[in-house]
Amino acid sequence: MSTHPTMEQHPDLAEMRSRFERATSSPRGQAVEALAFLTGVYLAASPWIAGFSGITALATTNLILGIAYVLCMGPLGSAFERTHAMAWCAVCIGAFTIISPWIVTGNVDTTRTVWNNVIVGAVALVLGAAMAATGERGAGAALRARRGGGAAT
């Protein structure tokens, strides 16, 4: 009876985990995580900060999206296997935040709500893409190194 190593013990997975850990422990990775946390907290609280909490449909939407964004970019996305997918989920949350004043039911597309959601959504989208790119950049470099070549000339 032979034993087969599980996927968790695969050397490539261990290498990806350590590479991602190095990337997120860098000052750039920490800055992205901190800004993403602040963006999510602001998104959740924005109806009360920007003054449109009376528009309950959009206020509720922003509260839910803000909490989801913090969870995606924060502690729930800290393991490498989940971080890449969670970062792309955060990009989707940012995109939805941008268009939400026009698709949430009711007359919620006031100047204040549109500007708030477009700016916060764009920041959330960029931070999610930056986190996703952190994992992809390391994976591409490792693949080139494994193939034995550098950049093509």
Secondary structure, DSSP 8 states (H G I E B T S, - for coil): ------GGG-HHHHHHHHHHHHHHTSHHHHHHHHHHHHHHHHHHHHHHHTT-TTSHHHHHHHHHHHHHHHHHHTGGG-SHHHHHHHHHHHHHHHHHHHHHHHHSSSS---HHHHHHHHHHHHHHHHHHHHHHHHHHHHHHHHHHHHHT--S--
